[in-house]
Amino acid sequence: MAEQFNVEIAQRLKEVARLLEEQGANPFRVQAYRHAAEVLLRVHRSAAQILQEEGIEGLQKLPGIGESLARAIRDLVATGRLPMLERLRGEADPVRLLSSVPGIGKALARRLHDDLGIAPL
């Protein structure tokens, strides 16, 4: 079970790396996501178990997993989603993305999207 859970997370991290690479992102960032995926495939405990027992700090103790990657893994464990991956895939809800811009609430974001056809890139 622990292995399968980590395999699913690793697959998502590898997908992030692939999409970042296709978009010409910093090669070190791409490699960081690939490395984190490989680390999760080799660890003998599930990411969920590490989080439960040691918190996000436990993930950061894994080789090559810093604060940002630890948060991404935590989000995947907690919600099964990774907003960054959704944005990279182009699957994110445009209203939610627009409302993340400072000064734009949900109502204005909905109007911008529905009435004016504005969608984030």
Residue pairs with C-beta under 8 A, 6 or more apart in sequence:
1 46
2 44
2 45
2 46
2 49
3 46
5 46
5 47
5 48
6 40
6 41
6 43
6 46
6 47
7 41
9 37
9 40
9 47
9 73
9 76
9 77
10 36
10 37
10 38
10 40
10 41
11 37
12 76
12 82
12 85
13 33
13 34
13 36
13 37
13 40
13 69
13 72
13 73
14 33
14 34
14 37
15 85
15 88
16 33
16 72
16 82
16 84
16 85
16 88
17 30
17 31
17 33
17 34
17 37
19 85
19 88
19 89
20 29
20 30
20 33
20 88
21 27
21 30
23 88
32 64
32 66
32 69
33 69
35 63
35 64
36 62
36 64
36 65
36 69
36 73
39 62
39 63
39 64
39 65
40 47
40 62
40 73
43 50
43 62
47 59
47 73
47 76
47 77
48 77
50 58
50 59
50 62
51 58
51 59
51 73
51 74
51 77
54 61
56 67
56 70
56 71
56 74
59 65
59 69
59 70
59 73
59 74
60 66
60 67
60 70
65 73
72 82
72 84
75 81
75 82
75 83
76 82
83 92
86 92
87 97
92 120
94 109
94 113
94 118
94 119
94 120
95 106
95 109
95 110
95 113
96 109
97 109
97 120
98 104
98 108
98 109
98 112
98 113
98 118
98 119
98 120
99 105
99 106
99 108
99 109
101 109
104 112
112 118
113 119
